[in-house]
Amino acid sequence: MSIIWTIVIGFVAGIIAKFIHPGDNEPRGFIVTTLLGIAGAFVATYLGHALGLYAAGESAGLIGAVVGAIVVLVIWGALAPRQTV
């Protein structure tokens, strides 16, 4: 059940991050948005452990996942090739 919960939180975090940081060079689609949020949660958890904000075994919540997803979006925008339409 925790895997399903992680996917749901990741999807919600990915949607919120895409609303906060809009742009033309962003990933699109349900699966990519979910993966973006899940990656954001992992980034937030890792940074939280490195900075001492989370205890061992503790993971980031929704706000941390959104912040992590925004970080992933900024990195994506900097590294991904520009799309021409």
PDB file with SEQRES, HELIX, SHEET and CRYST1 records, atoms N, CA, C and O in Angstrom:
SEQRES   1 A   85  MET SER ILE ILE TRP THR ILE VAL ILE GLY PHE VAL ALA          
SEQRES   2 A   85  GLY ILE ILE ALA LYS PHE ILE HIS PRO GLY ASP ASN GLU          
SEQRES   3 A   85  PRO ARG GLY PHE ILE VAL THR THR LEU LEU GLY ILE ALA          
SEQRES   4 A   85  GLY ALA PHE VAL ALA THR TYR LEU GLY HIS ALA LEU GLY          
SEQRES   5 A   85  LEU TYR ALA ALA GLY GLU SER ALA GLY LEU ILE GLY ALA          
SEQRES   6 A   85  VAL VAL GLY ALA ILE VAL VAL LEU VAL ILE TRP GLY ALA          
SEQRES   7 A   85  LEU ALA PRO ARG GLN THR VAL                                  
HELIX    1 AA1 SER A    2  ILE A   20  1                                  19    
HELIX    2 AA2 PHE A   30  LEU A   51  1                                  22    
HELIX    3 AA3 LEU A   62  LEU A   79  1                                  18    
CRYST1    1.000    1.000    1.000  90.00  90.00  90.00 P 1           1          
ATOM      1  N   MET A   1       0.819  -1.195   0.000  1.00  0.00           N  
ATOM      2  CA  MET A   1       0.000   0.000   0.000  1.00  0.00           C  
ATOM      3  C   MET A   1       0.866   1.264   0.000  1.00  0.00           C  
ATOM      4  O   MET A   1       0.442   2.303  -0.508  1.00  0.00           O  
ATOM      5  N   SER A   2       2.067   1.184   0.562  1.00  0.00           N  
ATOM      6  CA  SER A   2       2.919   2.373   0.597  1.00  0.00           C  
ATOM      7  C   SER A   2       3.405   2.758  -0.798  1.00  0.00           C  
ATOM      8  O   SER A   2       3.639   3.937  -1.064  1.00  0.00           O  
ATOM      9  N   ILE A   3       3.558   1.779  -1.693  1.00  0.00           N  
ATOM     10  CA  ILE A   3       3.971   2.099  -3.056  1.00  0.00           C  
ATOM     11  C   ILE A   3       2.865   2.865  -3.767  1.00  0.00           C  
ATOM     12  O   ILE A   3       3.144   3.825  -4.484  1.00  0.00           O  
ATOM     13  N   ILE A   4       1.630   2.461  -3.582  1.00  0.00           N  
ATOM     14  CA  ILE A   4       0.499   3.170  -4.189  1.00  0.00           C  
ATOM     15  C   ILE A   4       0.405   4.580  -3.615  1.00  0.00           C  
ATOM     16  O   ILE A   4       0.153   5.534  -4.352  1.00  0.00           O  
ATOM     17  N   TRP A   5       0.602   4.715  -2.325  1.00  0.00           N  
ATOM     18  CA  TRP A   5       0.557   6.031  -1.697  1.00  0.00           C  
ATOM     19  C   TRP A   5       1.675   6.924  -2.237  1.00  0.00           C  
ATOM     20  O   TRP A   5       1.453   8.111  -2.474  1.00  0.00           O  
ATOM     21  N   THR A   6       2.860   6.373  -2.431  1.00  0.00           N  
ATOM     22  CA  THR A   6       3.973   7.132  -2.990  1.00  0.00           C  
ATOM     23  C   THR A   6       3.654   7.602  -4.404  1.00  0.00           C  
ATOM     24  O   THR A   6       3.974   8.734  -4.768  1.00  0.00           O  
ATOM     25  N   ILE A   7       3.029   6.746  -5.201  1.00  0.00           N  
ATOM     26  CA  ILE A   7       2.655   7.120  -6.564  1.00  0.00           C  
ATOM     27  C   ILE A   7       1.623   8.229  -6.549  1.00  0.00           C  
ATOM     28  O   ILE A   7       1.716   9.173  -7.333  1.00  0.00           O  
ATOM     29  N   VAL A   8       0.627   8.127  -5.655  1.00  0.00           N  
ATOM     30  CA  VAL A   8      -0.416   9.159  -5.580  1.00  0.00           C  
ATOM     31  C   VAL A   8       0.189  10.492  -5.142  1.00  0.00           C  
ATOM     32  O   VAL A   8      -0.091  11.523  -5.753  1.00  0.00           O  
ATOM     33  N   ILE A   9       1.006  10.485  -4.102  1.00  0.00           N  
ATOM     34  CA  ILE A   9       1.654  11.713  -3.633  1.00  0.00           C  
ATOM     35  C   ILE A   9       2.584  12.261  -4.718  1.00  0.00           C  
ATOM     36  O   ILE A   9       2.642  13.474  -4.923  1.00  0.00           O  
ATOM     37  N   GLY A  10       3.304  11.392  -5.406  1.00  0.00           N  
ATOM     38  CA  GLY A  10       4.180  11.828  -6.490  1.00  0.00           C  
ATOM     39  C   GLY A  10       3.410  12.486  -7.614  1.00  0.00           C  
ATOM     40  O   GLY A  10       3.855  13.496  -8.159  1.00  0.00           O  
ATOM     41  N   PHE A  11       2.256  11.929  -7.973  1.00  0.00           N  
ATOM     42  CA  PHE A  11       1.452  12.524  -9.034  1.00  0.00           C  
ATOM     43  C   PHE A  11       0.942  13.900  -8.625  1.00  0.00           C  
ATOM     44  O   PHE A  11       1.016  14.849  -9.406  1.00  0.00           O  
ATOM     45  N   VAL A  12       0.425  14.011  -7.406  1.00  0.00           N  
ATOM     46  CA  VAL A  12      -0.078  15.301  -6.920  1.00  0.00           C  
ATOM     47  C   VAL A  12       1.063  16.317  -6.846  1.00  0.00           C  
ATOM     48  O   VAL A  12       0.888  17.469  -7.245  1.00  0.00           O  
ATOM     49  N   ALA A  13       2.217  15.907  -6.345  1.00  0.00           N  
ATOM     50  CA  ALA A  13       3.365  16.816  -6.257  1.00  0.00           C  
ATOM     51  C   ALA A  13       3.825  17.247  -7.646  1.00  0.00           C  
ATOM     52  O   ALA A  13       4.191  18.406  -7.840  1.00  0.00           O  
ATOM     53  N   GLY A  14       3.811  16.335  -8.612  1.00  0.00           N  
ATOM     54  CA  GLY A  14       4.197  16.682  -9.972  1.00  0.00           C  
ATOM     55  C   GLY A  14       3.252  17.692 -10.603  1.00  0.00           C  
ATOM     56  O   GLY A  14       3.694  18.616 -11.286  1.00  0.00           O  
ATOM     57  N   ILE A  15       1.952  17.524 -10.378  1.00  0.00           N  
ATOM     58  CA  ILE A  15       0.972  18.477 -10.914  1.00  0.00           C  
ATOM     59  C   ILE A  15       1.150  19.851 -10.285  1.00  0.00           C  
ATOM     60  O   ILE A  15       1.147  20.861 -10.988  1.00  0.00           O  
ATOM     61  N   ILE A  16       1.304  19.895  -8.977  1.00  0.00           N  
ATOM     62  CA  ILE A  16       1.475  21.179  -8.291  1.00  0.00           C  
ATOM     63  C   ILE A  16       2.762  21.863  -8.760  1.00  0.00           C  
ATOM     64  O   ILE A  16       2.776  23.073  -8.986  1.00  0.00           O  
ATOM     65  N   ALA A  17       3.833  21.097  -8.904  1.00  0.00           N  
ATOM     66  CA  ALA A  17       5.106  21.675  -9.352  1.00  0.00           C  
ATOM     67  C   ALA A  17       4.986  22.229 -10.764  1.00  0.00           C  
ATOM     68  O   ALA A  17       5.563  23.273 -11.067  1.00  0.00           O  
ATOM     69  N   LYS A  18       4.240  21.542 -11.639  1.00  0.00           N  
ATOM     70  CA  LYS A  18       4.080  22.042 -13.004  1.00  0.00           C  
ATOM     71  C   LYS A  18       3.227  23.307 -13.040  1.00  0.00           C  
ATOM     72  O   LYS A  18       3.405  24.142 -13.926  1.00  0.00           O  
ATOM     73  N   PHE A  19       2.296  23.463 -12.082  1.00  0.00           N  
ATOM     74  CA  PHE A  19       1.523  24.705 -12.009  1.00  0.00           C  
ATOM     75  C   PHE A  19       2.364  25.850 -11.468  1.00  0.00           C  
ATOM     76  O   PHE A  19       2.221  26.988 -11.914  1.00  0.00           O  
ATOM     77  N   ILE A  20       3.245  25.559 -10.506  1.00  0.00           N  
ATOM     78  CA  ILE A  20       4.079  26.599  -9.909  1.00  0.00           C  
ATOM     79  C   ILE A  20       5.171  27.042 -10.874  1.00  0.00           C  
ATOM     80  O   ILE A  20       5.483  28.230 -10.950  1.00  0.00           O  
ATOM     81  N   HIS A  21       5.752  26.104 -11.609  1.00  0.00           N  
ATOM     82  CA  HIS A  21       6.860  26.403 -12.522  1.00  0.00           C  
ATOM     83  C   HIS A  21       6.454  26.040 -13.949  1.00  0.00           C  
ATOM     84  O   HIS A  21       6.893  25.014 -14.468  1.00  0.00           O  
ATOM     85  N   PRO A  22       5.618  26.871 -14.595  1.00  0.00           N  
ATOM     86  CA  PRO A  22       5.206  26.562 -15.965  1.00  0.00           C  
ATOM     87  C   PRO A  22       6.319  26.877 -16.956  1.00  0.00           C  
ATOM     88  O   PRO A  22       7.208  27.682 -16.677  1.00  0.00           O  
ATOM     89  N   GLY A  23       6.257  26.245 -18.092  1.00  0.00           N  
ATOM     90  CA  GLY A  23       7.242  26.509 -19.130  1.00  0.00           C  
ATOM     91  C   GLY A  23       6.972  25.681 -20.370  1.00  0.00           C  
ATOM     92  O   GLY A  23       6.214  24.711 -20.333  1.00  0.00           O  
ATOM     93  N   ASP A  24       7.595  26.072 -21.462  1.00  0.00           N  
ATOM     94  CA  ASP A  24       7.405  25.358 -22.717  1.00  0.00           C  
ATOM     95  C   ASP A  24       8.236  24.083 -22.788  1.00  0.00           C  
ATOM     96  O   ASP A  24       7.863  23.137 -23.481  1.00  0.00           O  
ATOM     97  N   ASN A  25       9.330  24.054 -22.096  1.00  0.00           N  
ATOM     98  CA  ASN A  25      10.258  22.925 -22.186  1.00  0.00           C  
ATOM     99  C   ASN A  25      10.074  21.977 -20.996  1.00  0.00           C  
ATOM    100  O   ASN A  25      11.044  21.616 -20.329  1.00  0.00           O  
ATOM    101  N   GLU A  26       8.833  21.579 -20.736  1.00  0.00           N  
ATOM    102  CA  GLU A  26       8.534  20.696 -19.622  1.00  0.00           C  
ATOM    103  C   GLU A  26       8.064  19.344 -20.130  1.00  0.00           C  
ATOM    104  O   GLU A  26       7.529  19.238 -21.234  1.00  0.00           O  
ATOM    105  N   PRO A  27       8.266  18.313 -19.322  1.00  0.00           N  
ATOM    106  CA  PRO A  27       7.736  17.010 -19.705  1.00  0.00           C  
ATOM    107  C   PRO A  27       6.211  17.027 -19.659  1.00  0.00           C  
ATOM    108  O   PRO A  27       5.618  17.746 -18.855  1.00  0.00           O  
ATOM    109  N   ARG A  28       5.581  16.237 -20.520  1.00  0.00           N  
ATOM    110  CA  ARG A  28       4.126  16.178 -20.562  1.00  0.00           C  
ATOM    111  C   ARG A  28       3.679  14.738 -20.385  1.00  0.00           C  
ATOM    112  O   ARG A  28       4.424  13.804 -20.681  1.00  0.00           O  
ATOM    113  N   GLY A  29       2.455  14.569 -19.900  1.00  0.00           N  
ATOM    114  CA  GLY A  29       1.870  13.246 -19.777  1.00  0.00           C  
ATOM    115  C   GLY A  29       1.708  12.811 -18.342  1.00  0.00           C  
ATOM    116  O   GLY A  29       2.397  13.289 -17.441  1.00  0.00           O  
ATOM    117  N   PHE A  30       0.776  11.887 -18.148  1.00  0.00           N  
ATOM    118  CA  PHE A  30       0.433  11.389 -16.821  1.00  0.00           C  
ATOM    119  C   PHE A  30       1.603  10.669 -16.166  1.00  0.00           C  
ATOM    120  O   PHE A  30       1.927  10.932 -15.008  1.00  0.00           O  
ATOM    121  N   ILE A  31       2.231   9.772 -16.893  1.00  0.00           N  
ATOM    122  CA  ILE A  31       3.314   8.960 -16.322  1.00  0.00           C  
ATOM    123  C   ILE A  31       4.532   9.822 -16.025  1.00  0.00           C  
ATOM    124  O   ILE A  31       5.160   9.662 -14.979  1.00  0.00           O  
ATOM    125  N   VAL A  32       4.874  10.734 -16.930  1.00  0.00           N  
ATOM    126  CA  VAL A  32       6.044  11.589 -16.716  1.00  0.00           C  
ATOM    127  C   VAL A  32       5.811  12.539 -15.550  1.00  0.00           C  
ATOM    128  O   VAL A  32       6.732  12.818 -14.783  1.00  0.00           O  
ATOM    129  N   THR A  33       4.573  13.043 -15.409  1.00  0.00           N  
ATOM    130  CA  THR A  33       4.252  13.908 -14.278  1.00  0.00           C  
ATOM    131  C   THR A  33       4.380  13.146 -12.969  1.00  0.00           C  
ATOM    132  O   THR A  33       4.901  13.676 -11.987  1.00  0.00           O  
ATOM    133  N   THR A  34       3.908  11.906 -12.950  1.00  0.00           N  
ATOM    134  CA  THR A  34       4.027  11.077 -11.751  1.00  0.00           C  
ATOM    135  C   THR A  34       5.485  10.800 -11.423  1.00  0.00           C  
ATOM    136  O   THR A  34       5.891  10.894 -10.265  1.00  0.00           O  
ATOM    137  N   LEU A  35       6.274  10.458 -12.436  1.00  0.00           N  
ATOM    138  CA  LEU A  35       7.697  10.199 -12.204  1.00  0.00           C  
ATOM    139  C   LEU A  35       8.427  11.450 -11.731  1.00  0.00           C  
ATOM    140  O   LEU A  35       9.337  11.374 -10.905  1.00  0.00           O  
ATOM    141  N   LEU A  36       8.023  12.599 -12.260  1.00  0.00           N  
ATOM    142  CA  LEU A  36       8.598  13.873 -11.822  1.00  0.00           C  
ATOM    143  C   LEU A  36       8.340  14.089 -10.330  1.00  0.00           C  
ATOM    144  O   LEU A  36       9.252  14.462  -9.592  1.00  0.00           O  
ATOM    145  N   GLY A  37       7.117  13.861  -9.889  1.00  0.00           N  
ATOM    146  CA  GLY A  37       6.787  14.029  -8.474  1.00  0.00           C  
ATOM    147  C   GLY A  37       7.498  13.030  -7.581  1.00  0.00           C  
ATOM    148  O   GLY A  37       7.959  13.384  -6.496  1.00  0.00           O  
ATOM    149  N   ILE A  38       7.590  11.776  -8.032  1.00  0.00           N  
ATOM    150  CA  ILE A  38       8.291  10.758  -7.253  1.00  0.00           C  
ATOM    151  C   ILE A  38       9.779  11.095  -7.151  1.00  0.00           C  
ATOM    152  O   ILE A  38      10.382  10.961  -6.086  1.00  0.00           O  
ATOM    153  N   ALA A  39      10.364  11.532  -8.265  1.00  0.00           N  
ATOM    154  CA  ALA A  39      11.770  11.955  -8.237  1.00  0.00           C  
ATOM    155  C   ALA A  39      11.936  13.154  -7.306  1.00  0.00           C  
ATOM    156  O   ALA A  39      12.931  13.248  -6.588  1.00  0.00           O  
ATOM    157  N   GLY A  40      10.966  14.068  -7.317  1.00  0.00           N  
ATOM    158  CA  GLY A  40      11.005  15.212  -6.413  1.00  0.00           C  
ATOM    159  C   GLY A  40      10.960  14.797  -4.956  1.00  0.00           C  
ATOM    160  O   GLY A  40      11.644  15.379  -4.114  1.00  0.00           O  
ATOM    161  N   ALA A  41      10.153  13.789  -4.663  1.00  0.00           N  
ATOM    162  CA  ALA A  41      10.086  13.292  -3.284  1.00  0.00           C  
ATOM    163  C   ALA A  41      11.417  12.683  -2.855  1.00  0.00           C  
ATOM    164  O   ALA A  41      11.853  12.870  -1.719  1.00  0.00           O  
ATOM    165  N   PHE A  42      12.060  11.954  -3.768  1.00  0.00           N  
ATOM    166  CA  PHE A  42      13.365  11.387  -3.444  1.00  0.00           C  
ATOM    167  C   PHE A  42      14.421  12.472  -3.265  1.00  0.00           C  
ATOM    168  O   PHE A  42      15.256  12.385  -2.366  1.00  0.00           O  
ATOM    169  N   VAL A  43      14.384  13.484  -4.113  1.00  0.00           N  
ATOM    170  CA  VAL A  43      15.325  14.600  -3.987  1.00  0.00           C  
ATOM    171  C   VAL A  43      15.115  15.319  -2.658  1.00  0.00           C  
ATOM    172  O   VAL A  43      16.079  15.626  -1.956  1.00  0.00           O  
ATOM    173  N   ALA A  44      13.854  15.586  -2.311  1.00  0.00           N  
ATOM    174  CA  ALA A  44      13.551  16.281  -1.056  1.00  0.00           C  
ATOM    175  C   ALA A  44      13.970  15.444   0.150  1.00  0.00           C  
ATOM    176  O   ALA A  44      14.493  15.980   1.127  1.00  0.00           O  
ATOM    177  N   THR A  45      13.743  14.147   0.086  1.00  0.00           N  
ATOM    178  CA  THR A  45      14.138  13.277   1.193  1.00  0.00           C  
ATOM    179  C   THR A  45      15.655  13.265   1.342  1.00  0.00           C  
ATOM    180  O   THR A  45      16.174  13.364   2.454  1.00  0.00           O  
ATOM    181  N   TYR A  46      16.368  13.144   0.220  1.00  0.00           N  
ATOM    182  CA  TYR A  46      17.831  13.127   0.271  1.00  0.00           C  
ATOM    183  C   TYR A  46      18.376  14.442   0.818  1.00  0.00           C  
ATOM    184  O   TYR A  46      19.241  14.443   1.694  1.00  0.00           O  
ATOM    185  N   LEU A  47      17.871  15.560   0.299  1.00  0.00           N  
ATOM    186  CA  LEU A  47      18.346  16.856   0.790  1.00  0.00           C  
ATOM    187  C   LEU A  47      17.963  17.073   2.258  1.00  0.00           C  
ATOM    188  O   LEU A  47      18.733  17.655   3.022  1.00  0.00           O  
ATOM    189  N   GLY A  48      16.796  16.614   2.641  1.00  0.00           N  
ATOM    190  CA  GLY A  48      16.371  16.734   4.039  1.00  0.00           C  
ATOM    191  C   GLY A  48      17.268  15.958   4.979  1.00  0.00           C  
ATOM    192  O   GLY A  48      17.585  16.426   6.073  1.00  0.00           O  
ATOM    193  N   HIS A  49      17.686  14.753   4.550  1.00  0.00           N  
ATOM    194  CA  HIS A  49      18.621  13.979   5.363  1.00  0.00           C  
ATOM    195  C   HIS A  49      19.993  14.641   5.408  1.00  0.00           C  
ATOM    196  O   HIS A  49      20.637  14.669   6.457  1.00  0.00           O  
ATOM    197  N   ALA A  50      20.440  15.175   4.268  1.00  0.00           N  
ATOM    198  CA  ALA A  50      21.760  15.808   4.210  1.00  0.00           C  
ATOM    199  C   ALA A  50      21.816  17.071   5.068  1.00  0.00           C  
ATOM    200  O   ALA A  50      22.847  17.366   5.672  1.00  0.00           O  
ATOM    201  N   LEU A  51      20.711  17.815   5.123  1.00  0.00           N  
ATOM    202  CA  LEU A  51      20.666  19.051   5.902  1.00  0.00           C  
ATOM    203  C   LEU A  51      20.232  18.838   7.354  1.00  0.00           C  
ATOM    204  O   LEU A  51      20.226  19.777   8.149  1.00  0.00           O  
ATOM    205  N   GLY A  52      19.871  17.605   7.690  1.00  0.00           N  
ATOM    206  CA  GLY A  52      19.458  17.302   9.047  1.00  0.00           C  
ATOM    207  C   GLY A  52      18.023  17.684   9.356  1.00  0.00           C  
ATOM    208  O   GLY A  52      17.654  17.807  10.524  1.00  0.00           O  
ATOM    209  N   LEU A  53      17.207  17.874   8.323  1.00  0.00           N  
ATOM    210  CA  LEU A  53      15.804  18.232   8.544  1.00  0.00           C  
ATOM    211  C   LEU A  53      14.929  17.020   8.847  1.00  0.00           C  
ATOM    212  O   LEU A  53      13.907  17.149   9.520  1.00  0.00           O  
ATOM    213  N   TYR A  54      15.320  15.847   8.358  1.00  0.00           N  
ATOM    214  CA  TYR A  54      14.566  14.615   8.579  1.00  0.00           C  
ATOM    215  C   TYR A  54      15.424  13.625   9.329  1.00  0.00           C  
ATOM    216  O   TYR A  54      16.638  13.558   9.138  1.00  0.00           O  
ATOM    217  N   ALA A  55      14.772  12.851  10.193  1.00  0.00           N  
ATOM    218  CA  ALA A  55      15.471  11.807  10.930  1.00  0.00           C  
ATOM    219  C   ALA A  55      15.664  10.595  10.020  1.00  0.00           C  
ATOM    220  O   ALA A  55      15.085  10.521   8.937  1.00  0.00           O  
ATOM    221  N   ALA A  56      16.483   9.650  10.474  1.00  0.00           N  
ATOM    222  CA  ALA A  56      16.716   8.439   9.688  1.00  0.00           C  
ATOM    223  C   ALA A  56      15.407   7.678   9.524  1.00  0.00           C  
ATOM    224  O   ALA A  56      14.673   7.472  10.491  1.00  0.00           O  
ATOM    225  N   GLY A  57      15.122   7.267   8.309  1.00  0.00           N  
ATOM    226  CA  GLY A  57      13.896   6.533   8.026  1.00  0.00           C  
ATOM    227  C   GLY A  57      12.689   7.413   7.769  1.00  0.00           C  
ATOM    228  O   GLY A  57      11.623   6.906   7.422  1.00  0.00           O  
ATOM    229  N   GLU A  58      12.829   8.699   7.930  1.00  0.00           N  
ATOM    230  CA  GLU A  58      11.726   9.629   7.703  1.00  0.00           C  
ATOM    231  C   GLU A  58      11.801  10.145   6.273  1.00  0.00           C  
ATOM    232  O   GLU A  58      12.884  10.444   5.770  1.00  0.00           O  
ATOM    233  N   SER A  59      10.643  10.249   5.618  1.00  0.00           N  
ATOM    234  CA  SER A  59      10.630  10.732   4.239  1.00  0.00           C  
ATOM    235  C   SER A  59       9.955  12.091   4.159  1.00  0.00           C  
ATOM    236  O   SER A  59       9.307  12.537   5.106  1.00  0.00           O  
ATOM    237  N   ALA A  60      10.117  12.734   3.021  1.00  0.00           N  
ATOM    238  CA  ALA A  60       9.535  14.056   2.811  1.00  0.00           C  
ATOM    239  C   ALA A  60       8.024  13.936   2.635  1.00  0.00           C  
ATOM    240  O   ALA A  60       7.525  12.922   2.147  1.00  0.00           O  
ATOM    241  N   GLY A  61       7.313  14.968   3.032  1.00  0.00           N  
ATOM    242  CA  GLY A  61       5.872  15.007   2.845  1.00  0.00           C  
ATOM    243  C   GLY A  61       5.519  15.644   1.523  1.00  0.00           C  
ATOM    244  O   GLY A  61       6.364  15.758   0.635  1.00  0.00           O  
ATOM    245  N   LEU A  62       4.279  16.058   1.389  1.00  0.00           N  
ATOM    246  CA  LEU A  62       3.802  16.624   0.135  1.00  0.00           C  
ATOM    247  C   LEU A  62       4.526  17.919  -0.207  1.00  0.00           C  
ATOM    248  O   LEU A  62       4.918  18.118  -1.357  1.00  0.00           O  
ATOM    249  N   ILE A  63       4.708  18.797   0.763  1.00  0.00           N  
ATOM    250  CA  ILE A  63       5.384  20.069   0.496  1.00  0.00           C  
ATOM    251  C   ILE A  63       6.833  19.826   0.090  1.00  0.00           C  
ATOM    252  O   ILE A  63       7.327  20.455  -0.846  1.00  0.00           O  
ATOM    253  N   GLY A  64       7.502  18.937   0.771  1.00  0.00           N  
ATOM    254  CA  GLY A  64       8.874  18.605   0.398  1.00  0.00           C  
ATOM    255  C   GLY A  64       8.951  17.979  -0.984  1.00  0.00           C  
ATOM    256  O   GLY A  64       9.878  18.257  -1.745  1.00  0.00           O  
ATOM    257  N   ALA A  65       7.978  17.132  -1.313  1.00  0.00           N  
ATOM    258  CA  ALA A  65       7.948  16.515  -2.639  1.00  0.00           C  
ATOM    259  C   ALA A  65       7.715  17.557  -3.724  1.00  0.00           C  
ATOM    260  O   ALA A  65       8.295  17.462  -4.806  1.00  0.00           O  
ATOM    261  N   VAL A  66       6.875  18.552  -3.450  1.00  0.00           N  
ATOM    262  CA  VAL A  66       6.639  19.624  -4.427  1.00  0.00           C  
ATOM    263  C   VAL A  66       7.912  20.434  -4.637  1.00  0.00           C  
ATOM    264  O   VAL A  66       8.275  20.740  -5.773  1.00  0.00           O  
ATOM    265  N   VAL A  67       8.592  20.782  -3.549  1.00  0.00           N  
ATOM    266  CA  VAL A  67       9.844  21.530  -3.668  1.00  0.00           C  
ATOM    267  C   VAL A  67      10.876  20.707  -4.439  1.00  0.00           C  
ATOM    268  O   VAL A  67      11.570  21.239  -5.306  1.00  0.00           O  
ATOM    269  N   GLY A  68      10.978  19.437  -4.134  1.00  0.00           N  
ATOM    270  CA  GLY A  68      11.899  18.576  -4.866  1.00  0.00           C  
ATOM    271  C   GLY A  68      11.533  18.453  -6.334  1.00  0.00           C  
ATOM    272  O   GLY A  68      12.415  18.421  -7.192  1.00  0.00           O  
ATOM    273  N   ALA A  69      10.227  18.384  -6.637  1.00  0.00           N  
ATOM    274  CA  ALA A  69       9.788  18.300  -8.028  1.00  0.00           C  
ATOM    275  C   ALA A  69      10.103  19.588  -8.785  1.00  0.00           C  
ATOM    276  O   ALA A  69      10.433  19.546  -9.970  1.00  0.00           O  
ATOM    277  N   ILE A  70      10.004  20.728  -8.111  1.00  0.00           N  
ATOM    278  CA  ILE A  70      10.376  21.995  -8.749  1.00  0.00           C  
ATOM    279  C   ILE A  70      11.873  22.007  -9.058  1.00  0.00           C  
ATOM    280  O   ILE A  70      12.284  22.481 -10.117  1.00  0.00           O  
ATOM    281  N   VAL A  71      12.680  21.493  -8.144  1.00  0.00           N  
ATOM    282  CA  VAL A  71      14.119  21.398  -8.388  1.00  0.00           C  
ATOM    283  C   VAL A  71      14.384  20.508  -9.606  1.00  0.00           C  
ATOM    284  O   VAL A  71      15.209  20.844 -10.455  1.00  0.00           O  
ATOM    285  N   VAL A  72      13.682  19.375  -9.687  1.00  0.00           N  
ATOM    286  CA  VAL A  72      13.842  18.476 -10.828  1.00  0.00           C  
ATOM    287  C   VAL A  72      13.394  19.166 -12.114  1.00  0.00           C  
ATOM    288  O   VAL A  72      14.035  19.001 -13.152  1.00  0.00           O  
ATOM    289  N   LEU A  73      12.303  19.939 -12.066  1.00  0.00           N  
ATOM    290  CA  LEU A  73      11.830  20.671 -13.243  1.00  0.00           C  
ATOM    291  C   LEU A  73      12.845  21.703 -13.724  1.00  0.00           C  
ATOM    292  O   LEU A  73      13.070  21.844 -14.926  1.00  0.00           O  
ATOM    293  N   VAL A  74      13.452  22.418 -12.793  1.00  0.00           N  
ATOM    294  CA  VAL A  74      14.460  23.419 -13.166  1.00  0.00           C  
ATOM    295  C   VAL A  74      15.654  22.741 -13.823  1.00  0.00           C  
ATOM    296  O   VAL A  74      16.171  23.230 -14.828  1.00  0.00           O  
ATOM    297  N   ILE A  75      16.091  21.631 -13.269  1.00  0.00           N  
ATOM    298  CA  ILE A  75      17.210  20.882 -13.863  1.00  0.00           C  
ATOM    299  C   ILE A  75      16.807  20.351 -15.236  1.00  0.00           C  
ATOM    300  O   ILE A  75      17.598  20.413 -16.178  1.00  0.00           O  
ATOM    301  N   TRP A  76      15.580  19.828 -15.361  1.00  0.00           N  
ATOM    302  CA  TRP A  76      15.076  19.334 -16.646  1.00  0.00           C  
ATOM    303  C   TRP A  76      15.098  20.449 -17.690  1.00  0.00           C  
ATOM    304  O   TRP A  76      15.549  20.242 -18.816  1.00  0.00           O  
ATOM    305  N   GLY A  77      14.608  21.629 -17.312  1.00  0.00           N  
ATOM    306  CA  GLY A  77      14.564  22.757 -18.242  1.00  0.00           C  
ATOM    307  C   GLY A  77      15.945  23.212 -18.677  1.00  0.00           C  
ATOM    308  O   GLY A  77      16.122  23.690 -19.797  1.00  0.00           O  
ATOM    309  N   ALA A  78      16.920  23.065 -17.795  1.00  0.00           N  
ATOM    310  CA  ALA A  78      18.275  23.490 -18.137  1.00  0.00           C  
ATOM    311  C   ALA A  78      18.982  22.474 -19.034  1.00  0.00           C  
ATOM    312  O   ALA A  78      19.801  22.855 -19.870  1.00  0.00           O  
ATOM    313  N   LEU A  79      18.679  21.204 -18.872  1.00  0.00           N  
ATOM    314  CA  LEU A  79      19.417  20.167 -19.584  1.00  0.00           C  
ATOM    315  C   LEU A  79      18.705  19.618 -20.818  1.00  0.00           C  
ATOM    316  O   LEU A  79      19.367  19.155 -21.747  1.00  0.00           O  
ATOM    317  N   ALA A  80      17.387  19.659 -20.848  1.00  0.00           N  
ATOM    318  CA  ALA A  80      16.636  19.067 -21.958  1.00  0.00           C  
ATOM    319  C   ALA A  80      16.755  19.939 -23.200  1.00  0.00           C  
ATOM    320  O   ALA A  80      16.796  21.165 -23.098  1.00  0.00           O  
ATOM    321  N   PRO A  81      16.810  19.324 -24.355  1.00  0.00           N  
ATOM    322  CA  PRO A  81      16.853  20.117 -25.594  1.00  0.00           C  
ATOM    323  C   PRO A  81      15.529  20.850 -25.803  1.00  0.00           C  
ATOM    324  O   PRO A  81      14.468  20.359 -25.419  1.00  0.00           O  
ATOM    325  N   ARG A  82      15.605  22.010 -26.405  1.00  0.00           N  
ATOM    326  CA  ARG A  82      14.420  22.821 -26.649  1.00  0.00           C  
ATOM    327  C   ARG A  82      13.553  22.174 -27.721  1.00  0.00           C  
ATOM    328  O   ARG A  82      14.055  21.632 -28.705  1.00  0.00           O  
ATOM    329  N   GLN A  83      12.241  22.241 -27.509  1.00  0.00           N  
ATOM    330  CA  GLN A  83      11.294  21.687 -28.477  1.00  0.00           C  
ATOM    331  C   GLN A  83      10.889  22.789 -29.450  1.00  0.00           C  
ATOM    332  O   GLN A  83      10.550  23.899 -29.039  1.00  0.00           O  
ATOM    333  N   THR A  84      10.927  22.477 -30.724  1.00  0.00           N  
ATOM    334  CA  THR A  84      10.486  23.455 -31.728  1.00  0.00           C  
ATOM    335  C   THR A  84       9.134  23.026 -32.260  1.00  0.00           C  
ATOM    336  O   THR A  84       8.925  21.865 -32.612  1.00  0.00           O  
ATOM    337  N   VAL A  85       8.224  23.976 -32.312  1.00  0.00           N  
ATOM    338  CA  VAL A  85       6.861  23.676 -32.769  1.00  0.00           C  
ATOM    339  C   VAL A  85       6.556  24.444 -34.008  1.00  0.00           C  
ATOM    340  O   VAL A  85       5.456  24.330 -34.550  1.00  0.00           O  
TER     341      VAL A  85                                                      
END                                                                             
